[in-house]
Amino acid sequence: MASNSVTAKRTIADFTCEGKVAVVTGGARGLGYAFCEALAESGASVAILDIGQPSDEALEKLRSFGVKAEFYKTNVCDEEQVAKVVDQVVKEFGYVDINVNAAGIVKDEPFLETSISNIRRTLDVNTIGAYLVAQSCARVMSKQGRGGSIIFVATLTSYQATPVQNISIYAASKAALRGLIKPMAMELAPHGIRVNSISPGYMMTDMTKMLGEQNPELIKAFSKESMFGRMGKPEELRGVLIFLASGASSYMTGQDVLVDGGVSSW
Ligand SMILES: NC(=O)c1ccc[n+]([C@@H]2O[C@H](COP(=O)([O-])OP(=O)(O)OC[C@H]3O[C@@H](n4cnc5c(N)ncnc54)[C@H](O)[C@@H]3O)[C@@H](O)[C@H]2O)c1
């Protein structure tokens, strides 16, 4: 008979990013920063690419996990800047193993009135910017020969319209990312690089807080959509992020994971 005494550590070792290097866009705040914290806590060094600067405390918190964390002021839409920064990250960190693309913008405009500047800007940041960073990181990963994991951040609203906002071009810019993961997964699999995305529902971040300040009814409306009657917290995406970034998902590629508090399941 086996004894009931437990000697092994009760954890699944695959769920770790120990010794990996992550490039995280939009990591200065919001979901991007929550992803940086989760990565640092699970042992990855983090390079934040953002147009906005993270606070010193935010960087220090990442370093308190005993990993390297640096900020690189980068506009993800600028092809030259992106290539240069990714090269610099490789020089300073040694590798790129994980790329999380969380930089994004959203502007509420009814379809009939959506401006060409909103259309161009949203596609530029959310779709082209994510493409360019992923491409630069994948070029590095494919040369390194140690595989990699690329994660895009799409959205629930690329699956279904939200009755709460008028964001057609935003939804389309993110649906494009979900369209991108399968062909990228196919082309990059021979290099051991996996490509997946996360589609969050309504999460409480700086972006949504700002929208809520302009229109307090919005937060109530977002909350009502969820089966839990509340918006999601950024840290509630940590588990899925580490699953996709780590070896725990080594047989998973070309997939989107919808984390929406039940909004799409009524
Ligand atoms: N908050 C939500 O409910 C929600 C839901 C689904 C998807 N998302 C997506 O998650 C991501 C993060 O959202 P958030 O709510 O944390 O937003 P946020 O506005 O709080 O953070 C976005 C970050 O992206 C950066 N950024 C914007 N344009 C950039 C550019 N051109 N180059 C580099 N960095 C740039 C900003 O400076 C900021 O730090 C976005 O892609 C968003 O579309 C958010």
The ligand as a Gaussian input file, in Angstrom:
#p B3LYP/6-31G(d) Opt

LIG

0 1
 N       -9.386000      46.338000     -20.952000
 C      -10.196000      45.511000     -21.581000
 O      -11.351000      45.320000     -21.200000
 C       -9.706000      44.759000     -22.792000
 C      -10.518000      43.757000     -23.315000
 C      -10.079000      43.043000     -24.436000
 C       -8.859000      43.345000     -25.004000
 N       -8.091000      44.334000     -24.480000
 C       -6.803000      44.602000     -25.132000
 O       -5.764000      44.412000     -24.183000
 C       -4.688000      45.292000     -24.461000
 C       -4.375000      46.118000     -23.221000
 O       -5.526000      46.885000     -22.900000
 P       -5.602000      47.798000     -21.604000
 O       -7.030000      47.872000     -21.217000
 O       -4.582000      47.356000     -20.626000
 O       -5.191000      49.216000     -22.239000
 P       -4.303000      50.411000     -21.665000
 O       -4.685000      51.620000     -22.442000
 O       -4.425000      50.492000     -20.177000
 O       -2.842000      49.959000     -22.062000
 C       -2.426000      49.947000     -23.406000
 C       -0.940000      50.203000     -23.462000
 O       -0.558000      50.225000     -24.841000
 C        0.339000      51.297000     -25.050000
 N        0.324000      51.746000     -26.439000
 C       -0.700000      52.335000     -27.106000
 N       -0.317000      52.641000     -28.358000
 C        0.981000      52.231000     -28.492000
 C        1.935000      52.286000     -29.551000
 N        1.652000      52.841000     -30.729000
 N        3.161000      51.753000     -29.334000
 C        3.479000      51.213000     -28.129000
 N        2.627000      51.157000     -27.096000
 C        1.388000      51.660000     -27.272000
 C       -0.157000      52.392000     -24.089000
 O        0.832000      53.375000     -23.843000
 C       -0.541000      51.561000     -22.862000
 O        0.545000      51.401000     -21.986000
 C       -5.123000      46.135000     -25.655000
 O       -4.601000      45.567000     -26.834000
 C       -6.631000      46.021000     -25.627000
 O       -7.193000      46.197000     -26.891000
 C       -8.486000      45.046000     -23.388000

